[in-house]
Amino acid sequence: MQELKTEMRNDFIIAQIPVQVVLFLLWNMPMLNVSFLIGGLVSLANFELMINKSSKLVAKVTEESDASSFYSNYIFRYLMMAGVVFLAMSTPKLVKPALLIGLFSIQFILFGKGLFRGIFLRQEPKRG
């Protein structure tokens, strides 16, 4: 799990740099960049919390405590996301579409990596 967290952090940073440069060069709006970055950081924090809780759940086996702990973490993560969306809607300077797209940046990275691996790293079936 630790390798996945490190890999996602690195991929997030690698993806943020060109996106931030392109956004700035195309629109020259600093709040657009800030909005996208805030959304991306919240998405990364959500992913980190999800990985931490998943690894703890895998290590433990008791069902009662795990279910309540899982649901409380789940609720906390989505309240955090809802808080960011509320912040976006109530702050006039933030660019709402950029923040919302930033919230899905980790999902875009995961999907892109899966698609890339599926297309370019497809292995031929072994013939025996």
Buried (B, 14 or more C-beta within 10 A) or exposed (E): EEEEBEEBEEBBEEBBEEBBEEBEEEEEEEBBBBBBBBBBBBBBBBBBBBBEBBEBBEEEEEEEEBEEBBEEBEEEBEEBBEEBBEEBEEBEEBBBEBBBBBBEBBEBBEEEEEEEEEEEEEEEEEEE
